Amino acid sequence: MAGSTLHDGLTPLNEASVQKSDDAHGYYTLGDKLVDPVAPVGPIAERWTTRKFENRLVNPANRRKLDVIIVGTGLAGGAAAATLGEAGYNVKSFCYQDSPRRAHSIAAQGGINAAKNYKEDGDSTFRLFYDTVKGGDYRSRESNVYRLAEVSANIIDQCVAQGVPFARDYGGLLDNRSFGGVQVSRTFYARGQTGQQLLIGAYQAMERQVAAGTVEQFTRHEMLELVVVDGKARGIIARDMVTGEIETHLADVVVLATGGYGNVFFLSTNAMGSNVTAAWRAHRKGAYMANPCYTQIHPTCIPVSGDHQSKLTLMSESLRNDGRIWVPKKKEDCDKDPRDIPEEDRDYYLERIYPSFGNLVPRDIASRQAKNMCDEGRGVGPMVGDFRRGVYLDFTDAIKRYGKAGVEEKYDNLFDMYERITGENPYEVPMRIYPAVHYVMGGLWVDYHLQSNIPGLFVSGEANFSDHGANRLGASALMQGLADGYFVLPNTIRDYLADGPFEKIDESHEAVVEAKRSVQERIDRFLSIDGTRSADSYHKELGNIMWEYCGMERTEEGLRKAIDLIRELKADFWSNLKVLGSADTLNQSLEKAGRVADFIELGELMCIDALNRRESCGGHFRAESQTDDGEALRHDDEFAYVAAWEWGGDSLEGGQPVLHKEDLIYTAIEMKQRSYK
């Protein structure tokens, strides 16, 4: 690696791409080129340090005069609220849950990456940077990714100081394990509950500021509109989910830390309430949505068991450290008890195809190969539909190596969860796993300062597109969320707030009144349709379309069909939706209607984005673009760009999204076709 990838960061190593194919012709309008106006220059290792110094400061007296709204209380939002509150800003924190501690970050299991090199195995800031760019299939911004790698070590120090109980080795030092797509051990973990422990750390830091009076919490509140005044984000319209009251909240700056949109597929590992509404409302107000087709299918999830399910369960990627993935070599063995299949009749296919990385290949590769095995008829477990959706994750060798007690020490809560859900004991019988939607790399477009194209609207964590390109490596979501919240956003938002104090906006301002009126009209419309179908039924149908045509494998024909089906579904939704109850009380049917309406529009844009990108990269796999042995084939000459989509109106009324392209130019790493063999 070293000789061919270390560069000075001053000289472009690739040219801007020129797209020749146009599969999505007629579905979109081409807009102006997009350039990050605050992109740093200079040696890559110096860019963030230099930028922190260049960004203007806000003196403590002025901070007390500035108001910040943060929507979302997961790792990105909770950390940002704690840090900005500590700095002295007036922070309003919003979440739809009944407690900030119920943010979906709590569900993360396996760990958080950091370039500490405690194992002395060759890790470094540059290697974490390189692994992340390569893992994202060279579709991320190198400056953003290097910054992420650079601040990763600070995150661990911060969390240890908060008392996060990371695992430790026999000598008491912080322990590490490996995750997919790397050959070093850089993942810090707290058994299988890392997200929970990190979130408690951020939560207690935020609650300290609540007690100090710098942070005001609004739980059970859902953001339904962004307030834009004179082209700048100045507040939100939120609904009190208990009373139904529509509230106006104004500020000098708005931060969205609202997570990802994986629930557009209906079945995912995301919390049932996770949604895209806050981000989509901002998108409809002018914020660009970047790379929406980049979705991550996680390879180790408990398989679908039937048509009755509304959620899927993640099994941590950390299990791939010690578990071996296999399927029977012969189709006729798929009905057998796996313990009765001899070693010579087992196909450890990841170890066979990718000997260098084995079971620790990146998620997109592991997921596609699991699908390939099942498509060949070698899947295991019960028949679901017309084939078996499952492969084995086997800990027999690990139990022999460490003993049962050693495996329990690492994974006991994960094994217990698996047994409770499936009724099978993974200490005795191999786990059955299958890929499921888990994360999204796409999100609202942001510049190097995490500010969207709407001035005053900042976006952090999974809600933005910033750091992971076309595929996120395992244990990097927690890293990005805390990096953005604790270290990046506080150092960039101050450059914007340095222009304050700003002119105060009153609720009587025409832009505020219009935003509130639009929310009320939308709610009234949902309640007045009085059709025959529930929002859930539309959501499930949308999910089936997305999984079938915009899931692990995509084709031009399938994506065109999906767009037509989604538009038909959208028309039916707005004419046949049934929302029970009223608006002036707790009404989950009403909440779901708004979220599903936004998911439908998002799903349409995802398919258009996937149709336009006639290449395979990371989690986006176009069947028309693959190597002779079935691996993803990028086309850097055409698609080395960020696709930033502008809202162009409802397609049912003739509107088309507008595509703005931001060129991806590398100066520190050469772009290469990925290989994990």
C-alpha positions in Angstrom: 0.0 0.0 0.0 2.5 2.6 1.2 4.6 3.3 -1.8 1.8 4.0 -4.2 -0.7 5.8 -2.0 1.2 8.4 -0.1 1.0 11.7 -1.9 1.6 15.3 -0.9 -2.1 16.4 -1.0 -1.2 19.3 -3.3 -1.5 17.8 -6.7 -4.7 16.4 -8.2 -4.4 12.7 -9.0 -7.5 12.4 -11.2 -9.4 14.5 -13.6 -13.1 15.5 -13.3 -15.4 12.9 -14.7 -17.5 13.4 -17.8 -20.7 11.4 -17.8 -21.5 9.8 -21.2 -24.4 7.4 -20.3 -27.8 8.9 -19.4 -30.0 6.0 -18.3 -32.2 8.5 -16.3 -32.9 10.8 -19.3 -36.4 12.2 -19.0 -36.5 11.7 -15.2 -34.4 14.7 -14.1 -33.0 18.1 -15.1 -29.3 18.8 -15.1 -28.3 21.8 -13.0 -25.1 23.8 -12.4 -21.9 22.2 -11.2 -21.6 22.2 -7.4 -18.4 23.3 -5.6 -17.8 23.1 -1.9 -17.2 26.8 -1.1 -15.1 26.1 2.0 -13.1 23.1 0.9 -9.6 23.2 2.4 -6.4 23.1 0.5 -2.8 22.2 1.4 -1.2 19.1 2.8 -4.0 16.8 3.9 -2.6 16.2 7.3 -2.7 20.0 8.0 -6.1 20.9 6.6 -8.2 20.5 9.7 -5.7 22.1 12.0 -5.4 25.0 9.7 -9.1 25.4 9.3 -9.8 25.4 13.0 -7.4 28.3 13.4 -8.8 30.2 10.4 -12.5 29.9 11.5 -13.6 32.9 13.4 -14.3 32.8 17.2 -17.4 33.9 19.1 -16.6 35.6 22.4 -18.4 34.2 25.5 -20.6 37.2 26.0 -22.0 36.9 22.5 -22.5 33.2 22.8 -25.2 33.9 25.4 -27.1 35.9 22.8 -27.1 33.1 20.2 -29.8 30.4 19.9 -29.2 27.0 18.4 -31.8 24.4 17.5 -30.7 20.8 17.4 -33.1 18.1 16.1 -32.1 14.6 17.2 -30.5 13.4 20.4 -28.4 10.4 19.2 -24.7 10.5 19.3 -24.4 13.3 16.8 -27.2 15.4 18.2 -26.6 14.7 21.9 -22.8 15.3 21.6 -23.4 18.6 19.8 -26.0 19.8 22.3 -23.7 19.0 25.2 -20.7 20.7 23.6 -22.5 23.8 22.4 -24.3 24.1 25.7 -21.0 23.8 27.5 -19.6 26.6 25.3 -22.4 28.9 26.4 -24.9 29.0 23.5 -28.6 28.7 24.1 -29.6 25.3 22.8 -33.0 23.8 22.2 -32.9 20.0 21.7 -35.7 18.1 20.0 -36.5 14.4 19.8 -39.6 12.4 18.9 -38.8 9.8 21.6 -40.0 10.1 25.2 -36.4 10.4 26.3 -33.2 11.4 24.5 -31.7 8.0 25.6 -34.1 6.2 23.2 -32.4 7.6 20.1 -31.5 4.8 17.7 -27.7 5.2 18.4 -28.5 3.1 21.5 -28.9 0.0 19.3 -25.4 0.0 17.9 -23.6 -3.1 19.0 -20.1 -3.8 17.8 -17.8 -0.9 18.4 -16.2 2.4 17.4 -13.1 2.9 15.3 -10.1 5.0 16.3 -6.5 5.2 15.1 -4.8 4.6 18.4 -2.6 1.7 17.3 -2.8 0.1 20.7 -2.1 -3.3 19.2 1.1 -2.1 17.4 -0.2 -3.7 14.2 0.6 -1.0 11.8 -2.4 1.3 12.3 -2.2 5.1 11.9 -4.4 8.1 11.1 -3.4 7.7 7.4 -4.3 4.0 7.4 -7.7 4.6 8.9 -8.2 7.4 6.3 -7.1 5.0 3.5 -9.3 2.1 4.7 -12.3 4.4 4.9 -11.9 5.9 1.5 -11.2 2.5 -0.1 -14.1 0.9 1.9 -16.3 3.7 0.5 -15.2 2.7 -3.0 -13.6 6.1 -3.6 -16.8 8.0 -3.6 -16.2 10.2 -0.5 -14.4 13.5 0.0 -10.9 12.9 1.1 -10.6 16.0 3.3 -13.7 15.1 5.3 -12.5 11.5 5.7 -9.0 12.5 6.8 -10.5 14.8 9.4 -12.7 12.0 10.7 -9.6 9.7 11.1 -7.6 12.5 12.7 -10.2 13.2 15.5 -11.0 9.6 16.1 -8.4 9.3 18.8 -9.9 12.3 20.7 -13.2 10.5 20.8 -11.9 7.6 22.8 -10.2 10.0 25.3 -13.4 11.9 25.6 -15.6 8.9 26.2 -13.1 7.3 28.7 -13.2 10.5 30.7 -17.0 10.3 30.7 -16.8 6.8 32.2 -17.8 4.8 29.1 -16.9 1.2 30.2 -14.9 0.0 27.2 -13.6 -3.5 27.2 -10.1 -3.9 28.7 -7.5 -6.7 28.3 -6.1 -8.7 31.2 -3.6 -5.9 32.1 -6.4 -3.3 32.3 -5.6 -1.5 29.0 -8.3 -0.7 26.5 -8.9 -3.7 24.2 -9.5 -3.7 20.4 -11.0 -6.0 17.9 -11.2 -6.1 14.1 -14.1 -5.2 11.8 -14.8 -5.6 8.1 -12.6 -4.1 5.4 -9.4 -3.8 7.5 -6.5 -5.9 8.6 -5.7 -4.2 11.9 -7.5 -4.1 15.2 -8.8 -0.6 15.9 -12.3 -1.1 17.1 -13.0 -0.1 20.8 -16.1 -1.8 22.2 -18.3 -2.4 25.3 -19.3 -6.0 24.7 -22.2 -5.9 22.3 -23.6 -2.7 23.8 -21.2 -0.1 22.5 -23.9 2.3 21.2 -25.8 2.2 24.4 -22.8 3.0 26.5 -21.6 5.8 24.2 -25.1 7.3 24.1 -25.3 7.3 27.9 -22.0 9.2 27.9 -23.4 11.8 25.5 -26.7 11.9 27.3 -25.2 12.6 30.8 -23.0 15.3 29.3 -26.2 16.9 27.7 -28.2 16.5 31.0 -25.4 18.4 32.8 -26.1 21.3 30.5 -29.9 20.9 31.0 -29.2 21.3 34.7 -27.0 24.3 34.0 -29.7 26.0 31.9 -27.9 26.2 28.6 -29.9 23.3 27.0 -33.7 23.1 26.9 -35.2 19.7 26.0 -38.3 19.0 24.0 -39.2 15.4 24.0 -42.1 13.8 22.0 -41.8 16.6 19.5 -41.5 15.9 15.7 -40.1 18.4 13.3 -42.5 18.9 10.4 -41.1 22.0 8.6 -38.0 24.1 8.3 -38.4 27.8 8.7 -36.3 29.7 6.1 -36.2 33.5 6.3 -34.4 35.6 3.6 -32.7 32.4 2.4 -31.4 31.4 5.9 -32.6 28.6 8.2 -34.1 30.3 11.3 -36.2 27.7 13.0 -38.5 24.8 12.8 -42.2 24.0 13.1 -42.8 21.0 15.4 -45.8 19.0 16.5 -46.2 18.1 20.2 -46.9 14.4 19.7 -48.9 14.2 22.9 -51.2 17.2 22.6 -51.1 17.7 18.9 -50.2 21.3 19.2 -48.3 22.9 16.3 -45.4 24.9 17.7 -43.0 27.4 16.3 -39.4 27.5 17.5 -37.0 30.1 16.2 -33.2 30.4 16.4 -30.1 31.7 14.7 -29.1 28.3 13.4 -30.6 24.9 12.9 -28.7 21.6 13.2 -30.3 18.4 11.9 -28.9 15.2 13.5 -31.9 13.0 12.7 -30.2 9.8 11.5 -30.8 7.8 8.3 -33.7 6.8 6.1 -33.2 3.1 5.9 -36.9 2.5 6.9 -37.8 3.5 3.3 -37.4 -0.2 2.8 -40.0 -0.9 5.5 -38.0 -3.9 6.8 -34.7 -2.8 8.3 -32.6 -2.9 11.4 -33.6 0.7 12.2 -35.9 1.6 15.1 -39.5 1.6 14.0 -39.8 5.4 14.5 -36.7 6.2 12.4 -37.7 8.4 9.5 -36.6 10.9 6.9 -39.2 13.6 7.6 -36.9 16.3 9.1 -34.3 15.9 6.3 -37.0 15.7 3.6 -38.8 18.8 4.8 -35.4 20.6 4.6 -34.9 19.1 1.1 -38.3 20.4 -0.1 -37.2 23.8 1.2 -34.1 23.8 -1.0 -31.5 21.6 0.8 -29.8 19.3 -1.6 -30.1 15.5 -1.0 -26.8 13.8 -1.9 -26.2 10.3 -3.2 -29.6 8.9 -1.9 -29.1 5.6 -3.7 -26.1 4.7 -1.4 -27.7 2.4 1.1 -25.9 -0.2 3.2 -27.2 -3.8 3.4 -25.7 -5.4 6.6 -24.6 -9.0 6.1 -25.2 -10.3 9.6 -28.9 -10.0 10.5 -31.4 -12.5 11.7 -33.2 -13.7 8.5 -36.8 -12.8 7.6 -39.1 -15.4 8.9 -42.3 -14.5 7.1 -44.6 -11.9 5.8 -45.8 -10.8 9.3 -42.6 -8.9 10.3 -42.3 -5.2 10.7 -38.6 -5.0 11.8 -35.4 -7.0 11.4 -32.7 -7.5 14.0 -29.0 -6.8 13.6 -26.3 -9.3 14.8 -23.1 -7.3 15.3 -20.4 -7.4 12.7 -18.0 -8.1 15.5 -19.3 -11.7 15.4 -17.4 -12.1 12.1 -14.1 -11.8 14.1 -14.6 -15.3 15.5 -17.5 -16.8 13.6 -17.0 -18.5 10.2 -19.6 -18.1 7.5 -20.5 -21.0 5.3 -23.2 -22.8 3.3 -23.5 -26.4 2.2 -21.6 -27.3 -1.0 -24.5 -29.5 -2.1 -28.1 -28.2 -2.4 -29.5 -31.5 -1.1 -27.7 -30.8 2.3 -29.6 -27.6 2.9 -32.3 -29.5 4.8 -29.9 -31.2 7.1 -29.0 -30.3 10.6 -25.8 -28.3 10.1 -24.0 -30.4 12.8 -24.5 -33.4 10.5 -22.8 -31.8 7.5 -19.1 -32.9 7.5 -16.3 -30.3 7.1 -15.5 -31.3 3.6 -19.1 -30.6 2.5 -19.1 -27.0 3.8 -18.3 -24.0 1.6 -16.6 -21.3 3.6 -17.2 -19.1 0.7 -15.8 -15.7 2.0 -12.5 -17.4 3.0 -12.4 -19.2 -0.4 -13.1 -16.1 -2.5 -11.3 -13.5 -0.4 -8.3 -15.2 1.3 -6.7 -12.0 2.4 -9.7 -10.7 4.3 -11.8 -13.8 4.7 -14.9 -13.3 6.8 -13.9 -9.6 7.4 -14.5 -8.3 3.9 -16.6 -5.1 3.8 -20.3 -5.2 4.3 -21.4 -4.7 0.7 -19.2 -7.6 -0.5 -20.3 -10.0 2.3 -23.9 -9.2 1.6 -23.8 -9.7 -2.1 -22.0 -13.0 -1.7 -24.6 -14.2 0.8 -27.3 -13.3 -1.7 -25.4 -15.1 -4.4 -25.2 -18.3 -2.3 -28.9 -18.2 -1.7 -29.7 -17.4 -5.4 -27.7 -20.6 -6.3 -30.1 -22.6 -4.1 -27.6 -23.1 -1.3 -29.4 -21.0 1.3 -30.3 -22.5 4.7 -33.2 -22.3 7.1 -37.0 -22.4 6.4 -38.4 -21.6 3.0 -39.6 -18.0 2.9 -41.4 -17.4 -0.4 -39.7 -19.4 -3.0 -36.2 -19.8 -1.5 -34.2 -20.1 1.7 -32.8 -16.8 3.0 -29.9 -17.6 5.3 -26.3 -18.7 5.6 -24.5 -20.1 8.7 -22.4 -18.1 11.1 -20.6 -20.8 13.0 -18.7 -20.5 16.3 -17.6 -24.1 16.7 -14.0 -23.3 16.1 -14.1 -20.2 18.4 -15.5 -22.3 21.2 -12.8 -24.8 20.8 -10.2 -22.1 20.8 -11.4 -19.9 23.7 -13.8 -22.2 25.5 -17.5 -21.4 26.0 -16.6 -19.0 28.8 -14.3 -17.0 26.5 -16.9 -16.6 23.8 -19.5 -15.6 26.4 -17.2 -12.9 27.7 -17.2 -11.3 24.3 -20.6 -12.0 22.9 -23.0 -13.2 25.6 -25.7 -10.5 25.1 -25.7 -11.1 21.4 -26.0 -14.8 21.8 -28.8 -14.4 24.3 -30.7 -12.0 22.0 -30.4 -14.5 19.1 -31.7 -17.3 21.2 -34.6 -15.3 22.4 -35.7 -14.4 18.9 -35.0 -17.7 17.1 -35.4 -20.3 19.8 -32.0 -21.7 18.8 -28.9 -21.9 21.0 -25.9 -20.5 19.0 -23.5 -22.2 21.3 -24.8 -25.5 20.0 -26.2 -24.8 16.5 -24.7 -22.3 14.0 -26.5 -19.0 13.8 -28.5 -18.3 10.6 -27.9 -14.8 9.2 -28.9 -12.9 6.0 -28.4 -9.3 4.8 -30.8 -6.6 5.8 -31.0 -2.8 5.3 -29.0 -1.2 8.1 -27.5 2.2 7.2 -27.5 4.9 4.5 -24.4 6.7 3.2 -26.6 9.2 1.4 -28.0 12.2 3.1 -28.3 16.0 2.9 -25.4 17.6 1.1 -23.0 19.6 3.4 -19.8 21.5 2.8 -16.6 20.9 4.8 -18.2 22.9 7.7 -21.2 20.5 7.7 -23.4 23.4 6.5 -26.0 22.6 3.8 -26.5 24.8 0.8 -29.1 26.6 2.9 -27.1 29.0 5.1 -27.7 28.4 8.7 -28.7 24.8 8.3 -26.1 22.4 9.5 -26.4 18.6 9.2 -24.4 16.0 11.3 -24.1 12.3 11.7 -25.9 9.8 9.4 -28.2 12.6 8.3 -25.5 14.0 6.0 -23.6 12.3 3.2 -20.2 13.5 4.2 -17.8 10.7 5.1 -18.5 7.2 3.9 -18.8 7.4 0.1 -20.7 4.4 -1.3 -20.1 2.0 1.6 -19.5 2.5 5.3 -17.0 0.3 7.1 -18.2 -1.3 10.3 -17.8 0.7 13.6 -17.5 4.0 11.7 -21.0 5.2 12.3 -20.4 5.8 16.0 -17.1 7.4 15.1 -18.7 9.9 12.7 -21.6 10.7 15.0 -19.3 11.6 17.9 -16.7 13.2 15.7 -19.3 15.6 14.3 -21.0 16.3 17.6 -18.0 16.7 19.9 -15.2 18.0 17.6 -16.2 19.1 14.1 -19.5 21.0 14.4 -18.5 23.1 17.4 -15.4 24.2 15.5 -17.2 25.0 12.2 -20.6 26.4 13.4 -18.8 29.2 15.2 -17.5 30.6 12.0 -21.1 31.1 10.9 -22.3 32.4 14.3 -19.4 34.9 14.4 -21.6 37.1 12.3 -24.1 37.3 15.1 -25.9 38.4 17.1 -28.5 38.3 14.4 -31.7 40.2 13.9 -34.5 38.5 15.9 -37.3 36.9 14.0 -40.9 37.1 15.3 -43.6 34.4 14.9 -45.6 37.0 13.0 -43.0 37.1 10.2 -44.7 36.0 6.9 -42.2 33.2 6.3 -42.9 31.8 9.8 -46.6 32.1 9.3 -46.4 30.4 5.9 -44.4 27.5 7.3 -46.8 26.9 10.1 -49.8 27.2 7.8 -48.3 24.6 5.4 -47.9 22.1 8.3 -51.5 22.6 9.4 -52.8 22.2 5.8 -50.9 19.0 5.3 -52.3 17.5 8.5 -55.8 18.5 7.5 -55.3 16.9 4.2 -54.2 13.6 5.7 -57.3 13.6 7.9 -59.7 14.5 5.2 -58.8 11.9 2.5 -60.9 9.3 4.3 -59.9 6.4 2.1 -59.6 2.7 2.8 -55.9 2.0 3.3 -53.6 2.6 6.3 -50.2 4.3 6.1 -48.6 1.1 7.2 -50.0 -0.8 4.2 -48.5 1.8 1.8 -45.2 1.7 3.7 -45.0 -2.1 3.3 -45.8 -1.9 -0.4 -43.2 0.8 -0.9 -40.7 -1.4 1.0 -41.4 -4.4 -1.3 -40.8 -2.2 -4.4 -37.6 -0.8 -3.0 -36.1 -4.1 -1.9 -37.0 -5.8 -5.1 -35.7 -3.2 -7.5 -33.4 -0.9 -5.5 -32.0 -3.3 -3.0 -28.8 -5.4 -3.3 -28.9 -5.6 -7.1 -30.3 -3.0 -9.4 -30.9 -2.9 -13.2 -32.0 -0.2 -15.6 -35.2 -2.1 -16.4 -36.0 -2.8 -12.7 -35.4 0.8 -11.7 -37.7 2.2 -14.4 -40.4 -0.2 -13.3 -39.8 0.9 -9.7 -40.3 4.5 -10.5 -43.5 3.8 -12.3 -44.8 1.7 -9.4 -43.9 4.3 -6.8 -45.7 7.0 -8.8 -48.8 4.9 -9.0 -48.5 4.2 -5.3 -48.1 7.9 -4.5 -51.2 8.8 -6.5 -53.2 6.1 -4.7 -51.8 7.2 -1.3 -53.1 10.8 -1.7 -56.6 9.5 -2.8 -57.1 6.5 -0.7 -55.3 7.0 2.6 -57.2 6.4 5.9 -56.0 8.2 9.0 -58.0 7.5 12.1 -58.5 9.8 15.0 -57.9 13.6 15.2 -55.0 16.0 15.2 -55.4 17.4 18.7 -54.2 14.4 20.6 -51.7 11.5 20.5 -52.2 10.0 17.0 -49.7 7.5 15.7 -51.7 6.9 12.5 -51.3 10.6 11.7 -47.5 10.5 12.5 -47.1 7.5 10.2 -49.0 9.1 7.4 -46.6 12.1 7.3 -43.5 9.8 7.4 -44.7 7.5 4.7 -45.6 10.4 2.4 -42.0 11.5 2.7 -40.6 8.0 2.3 -42.6 7.6 -1.0 -41.0 10.8 -2.4 -37.6 9.8 -1.2 -37.9 6.3 -2.7 -38.7 7.8 -6.1 -35.6 10.0 -5.9 -33.4 7.0 -4.8 -34.5 5.1 -7.8 -33.8 8.0 -10.1 -30.3 8.4 -8.6 -29.6 4.7 -8.9 -30.8 4.7 -12.5 -28.6 7.7 -13.4 -25.5 6.1 -11.8 -24.7 3.3 -14.4 -21.8 1.9 -12.4 -21.3 -0.4 -9.4 -19.7 1.1 -6.3 -20.0 0.1 -2.7 -23.6 -0.5 -1.7 -24.8 0.5 -5.2 -24.6 -2.5 -7.5 -25.8 -2.2 -11.0 -26.0 -5.6 -12.7 -24.9 -4.0 -16.0 -21.6 -2.9 -14.4 -19.6 -5.9 -13.0 -16.4 -7.7 -13.6 -16.2 -11.2 -15.1 -16.1 -12.7 -11.7 -19.1 -10.7 -10.5 -17.4 -7.9 -8.5 -18.5 -4.3 -8.6 -17.1 -2.3 -11.5 -16.7 1.5 -11.0 -16.5 4.0 -13.9 -14.4 6.8 -12.5 -14.3 8.5 -15.9 -18.0 9.1 -15.7 -19.2 9.0 -12.1 -16.5 10.3 -9.8 -18.9 12.9 -8.4 -21.3 13.5 -5.6 -24.9 13.6 -7.0 -26.6 16.4 -5.1 -30.3 16.6 -6.0 -32.4 19.7 -5.7 -36.2 19.4 -5.2 -37.9 20.3 -8.5 -41.5 19.7 -7.6 -43.9 16.8 -7.3 -43.6 14.3 -10.2 -47.4 13.9 -10.3 -47.5 17.6 -11.2 -44.8 17.4 -13.8 -41.9 18.3 -11.5 -38.4 16.8 -11.9 -35.4 16.7 -9.5 -32.4 18.8 -10.5 -29.0 17.2 -10.5 -25.9 19.1 -9.3 -22.6 17.3 -9.6 -19.7 17.9 -7.2 -16.5 16.5 -8.7 -14.4 14.2 -6.4 -10.8 15.1 -6.9 -8.2 13.1 -4.9 -4.8 14.5 -3.9 -3.6 12.1 -1.2 -4.9 8.7 -2.5 -4.9 7.2 -6.0 -8.3 5.9 -7.1 -8.1 2.1 -7.8 -10.6 -0.7 -8.3 -11.1 -2.3 -4.8 -9.8 -5.7 -4.2 -10.0 -7.7 -0.9 -8.7 -10.9 -2.4 
